[in-house]
Amino acid sequence: MTIETRHRRLTVLHVATINKPIKSDLGYGPIETIIHNIDQGLQSLGHRSIVACCADSKVTGEQYVTIRRSLGDYCQGTTSAQREIVNMHLSRALERAKRGDIDVIHMHEWLNYIYEGVFNPPLPIVMTLHVPARDSGIEEALQRYSNSKPIPPVYFVPISEYQKRQYRGLVNTWKTVHHGIEVNDSPPKQKTDKASYLFTIGRVTRVKGQDKAIELATKTGSKLIIAGCVQNKRADKEFFEGLKSSIDLVVEVGKHPVGKDYYEKVIKPLLDCDKQIICIGELGSEQKKQWYRHARATLFPIQWGEPFGLVLIESMACGTPVLAFNEGAVPEIVVDGETGFVVDSLSEMIAAIDRIDSIDPRECRRHVQNSFSIISMANKYSELYQQIVDDPKYRETAAADRRIVLRNLLSPAA
């Protein structure tokens, strides 16, 4: 389906990340999921979206393959072999950028490669910020390469007002663009089931607060389902080992395909068993939706300033309310008392358990549709692209670059 855009048709080149493939049915892959969703949204608005990515991706727009396969993990060390793969990816993306038909480039990583001159297209770059300012390396990069050769203009986009405040002072920071998902792909909950389970999902690590979710379940006698991957990081593995004594059952359900009988075959047997705290491992996109849908509530007991939190909108899109700590961008996403409860302590979260039934699942879903849809996100990025390409300075530079490209294409080989 194509939705008529308010602006002229643009051609956007996404230089994708390569930790995971760019596709819809990922388990843990938040940045890759957002790249896929932006690509889908821009196509729906009538723009031309080209994704420079690994061959194992599956995009909505045009796929421009740069490397054979994704690295497969988020936590690999930077080795010479991996840097060579990144260089190949960026080199081939740069070749595509220089063909003369691209209006703007959208990236999510590799700012240092831009400042080093490895990736230096004659085009403006939109850079979505995904991590807190202290982890971004932007300040160090700006200081290190402040006197280097000219680089293309980079326009930074925060994903929440909370994150934007952290980047205060960063030049060329634009208005916030919240993440968006396809709400119609999420199966709706009909009503809250008091007898159902509490659900928490995310990378298993201390700042995600799985230990707090376990404490809540233990104190309230609730059944708790924990989903998520344990990355190959020492701190994360040690944290998970520390949780095991409080977990009654560890079972991997990620390989079970989602069909009409998924609830009866996969979910119900675990709900009927006598184990209270159950860890089910990493889930794919379709599996997550089923576990969200049948949960009484999703717990989000984070212990840090999360810049966004896709879990929040994924859960609400299925009609499942969220109980979340008042950290990071949570207050921007969850409407306290209407789509869940935003609390300041574990005791407040425990007290909120008795109020879950006051939340209307339809309001949760409506909230995501109105504020965090793919189209809403794509429209905001489209407006940003348009502002950039409408800048007179950019138009003059872009026209000159296109003339050079055309002249090179038409000139006979030497």
MIKOLTI-264946 format. One record per residue (C-alpha): x, y, z. Coordinates in steps of 0.02 Angstrom, whole numbers, plus 32768, in hexadecimal, padded with zeros to 4 digits. Example, Ala and Ser with C-alpha at 12.3 -4.5 7.8 and 13.67 -1.06 7.14 Angstrom:
2
82677F1F8186
82AC7FCB8165
//
This chain:
414
800080008000
804280AC7FD0
800B81458033
801881EB7FD9
80A382538023
8098830E803E
814283297FED
819382FD7F48
81DA82507F30
8289823C7F76
830C81B57F62
835981808008
83EE810E801A
83F280B380C1
84A0807980F2
84687FED8164
84BF7FA281FA
85047EF381DD
84FD7E9F8287
84597E4D8255
83FA7E4581B0
83797ECB818A
82D37E70818E
822F7E6981ED
823C7DC18244
82D07DE282B7
82E57DAF836B
83587E2C83C0
83887EB18340
833F7F5B8371
83A27FC882F8
83887F508267
82CE7F4B828D
82C480088285
8325801081E1
82AA7F918199
82167FF781D9
8257809D8195
8274804C80EC
81C3800580ED
817880AA8122
81D28110809D
819980968017
80E680A98055
80F581658046
812B81557F91
81E481797FA7
826D81107F59
82C780B37FE3
836A80587FC1
83BD7FF1804B
84787FCC8040
84837F3080A9
84B97E7A80B7
84737DF78041
84147D9B80CA
83A27E3380E1
82F07E4180A2
82BA7EF58088
821D7F498046
82737FC17FD0
83097FA07F5F
83927F337FA7
84447F617F7A
84B57ED47FB5
855E7F067FFB
85967E688056
855F7DB18053
85207D9E8105
850B7DFC81A8
85887DEB8236
85017D93829C
85217DE38345
85277E8A839F
85B67E698415
86477E2F83AA
86EC7E8683C7
87317EF78341
87AE7E8B82E4
880D7EB28245
879D7E3781E7
86FE7E8C8225
87437F3981FC
87687EF9814D
86B37EC1813B
86757F6B8176
86EB7FC280FD
86A87F57806E
85F57F7D80A1
8613803980A9
867C803A800A
85F37FE87FA5
856E80577FF5
85D880ED7FC4
85DE80B17F11
852080A97F10
851481567F5E
857C81A27ED3
850E816C7E42
84B582127E41
840281DD7E69
840481E77F28
83BC827C7F86
83F082518037
844881C78097
8405817E8139
847B812881B3
847880E78265
852F80C28287
85E380DF8250
85F581988270
86B081808288
86BC813981D7
866C81D88196
86E5824781F5
877981DC81C0
874881F6810B
8725813D80EB
866F816480C4
866682118076
85D6821D7FFA
85AC82C47FA7
850482BF8000
84B982EE80A9
84AC8265812B
841F824B81A7
846181EF8240
83E281A282B8
842481A0836B
840480FB83C3
847180FF845F
848A817584F1
8502820684D1
858681BD8544
858F811E84DA
8586816E842F
863C81A18417
8600823D83BB
865A82BA842B
86FE825A841A
86E9824E835E
86C58308834D
8760833483B2
87CF82B88357
879D82E782A7
877483A082BF
880483D5824E
87F4834A81CE
87BF83608119
870C839980F3
8682831B8114
85CE831280D9
854F8369814A
850982F481CF
845C8313821A
843F82B982C0
8392827982EF
836B824983A4
82EC81C083C4
82A1820E8461
829B82B684BA
82F88264854A
8387823484D5
838482DE8480
83A783328527
844282C5853A
848483038493
846583BA84BB
84E884238463
850383AB83D2
84FF840F8330
847C83DF82AE
840B83828328
835A837C82E3
82B283608334
828D82B88384
824C822A8319
8202819F8383
821080ED8344
817B80A082EB
81377FF282CB
80B07FA5825D
801E7F9982D5
7FB17F34825E
802F7EA68266
80147E948322
7F877E1E8357
7F0F7E7D83CA
7EE27E48847A
7E277E3C8499
7E2A7E4E8556
7E9F7E3F85EB
7EAB7D938639
7EC97D9986F5
7F047CE586F2
7F887D068670
80427D278684
80B17DBF8693
812D7DD28606
81D87E2485F7
82447E24855C
82EB7E6F852F
83A47E4D852E
83C97DF385D2
84397E6E862C
84377ECB86D1
83F77F71868D
835D7F1C8642
83287EE886F2
82F87E3086DF
83297E1A8796
82A77E9E87C6
82227E44875E
824A7DA287B9
823E7DFA8862
81947E418832
81537D9887F9
81907D448897
813D7DC58908
80977DC288AB
80907D088883
80817D2F87C9
80BD7CBF873F
814B7D1686E3
818A7CF28633
82377D38860D
826D7D448557
830E7D86850C
83BE7D5E84D5
845A7D528540
84E47DA584DC
85967D6784DE
85CC7DE9855C
861B7DBC8601
85AB7E2E8669
850D7DEE8615
853C7D378628
85677D5286DF
84C17DAC86FB
84607D1C86AC
84BF7C9D8715
848B7CFF87AF
83D57CF88779
83CF7C3D875D
83B27C128814
83117C78880D
82D47C2F8768
826C7B908773
82787B5B86BD
82E87B89862A
82A47B518582
82C87B8F84D2
82297BA9846C
82727C1483E2
82727B898360
81B77B6A8368
81617BB882CF
80CA7C2682EC
80297BDB82AB
7F737BDA82DD
7F9A7B5A8364
802F7BB883AF
7FD47BE38450
7F987B30846C
803D7ADE843F
80BE7B568488
80737BD58501
7FEC7B74855B
80587ADF8590
80D07B5685E7
80407BB2863B
7FF67B0F8677
80987ACB86C0
80C27AE48778
815A7B528757
81467C0A8785
81DF7C63873E
82027C26868D
828A7C618616
82627C3C855F
82FB7C868505
83007CF6846C
82617D078405
82447D35834F
81D37DC5831D
81347D5E8305
81527CFA83A4
81677D99840A
80BE7DD883D2
80687D3A8410
80BB7D4584BA
808F7DFF84C8
7FDB7DDE8495
7FB67D598518
80127DAE85A8
7FB47E0A8630
80387E93862C
80E97EB285F0
81687EE28674
81EE7F638648
82547F7686E9
82EB7FCA8697
837C80078702
83BE808A8689
838A811B8619
834E80B98583
834C812E84EA
82AB80E184A9
8271802D84CA
821F7FD08439
81D87F5384B5
815F7FD884F2
810B7FFA844C
81127F438416
80B37F1084B2
80327F9C84A8
80157F7883EF
7FD67ECC8424
7F657F1E84A5
7FD07EE98539
7FF07F7185BC
809F7F9785FC
80DD7FA886AE
817E800D869F
81F8806A870B
8200812686F1
82A881248698
82E6816885F3
82628182856E
81DC811A85C5
816C81B085F3
816B81E6853C
812B813D8502
80B880F58589
8021815C85BC
801681418677
7F6C80FD86A9
7F3280E985F4
7FAB8072859D
800580348636
8056807686D4
80F780D886E6
813C80BF8796
81D180F487FD
81F180578863
81D67F9D886A
81557FB188F4
80F180268882
80FE7FA987F4
80BD7F1F8866
802B7F8E8899
80057FAF87E1
7FE87EF687C2
7F3A7F06880E
7F107F958795
7F3E7F3E86F2
7E887F1486CD
7E5D7FCE86C8
7EC37FE08627
7E627FCF8585
7EC47F658507
7E747FC8847A
7EBC806A84C0
7F6B801D84C6
7F5F7FEE840F
7F12809483DD
7F9E80F38434
8024809983CE
7FC180AF832D
7FB2816B834C
8062818F838A
80DA8102835E
80A880BE82B5
811F809F8225
80C7812481BE
80D681A58249
819181838256
81AA81838199
814B82278186
81BE827D8202
825A823C81AC
8211826F8104
81F783208144
82AC8325817F
82EF82E780D8
8286836A807F
82C883F780EC
837983C080C5
836683B18009
830484558001
839884B2804C
83DD85227FBF
849284F97FEC
846F84407FDF
841384527F38
84A684AE7EE9
8524842E7F27
84B883997EF5
849B83DF7E46
855683F47E2D
857983447E6B
84F682FB7DF6
854483577D61
85ED830C7D8D
85A4825D7D9B
854782707CF5
85E382B17C9D
8649821D7CDE
85C581A27CA4
85BD81ED7BF6
867882047BDE
86CF817A7B79
874181097BDC
87F681417BDB
//
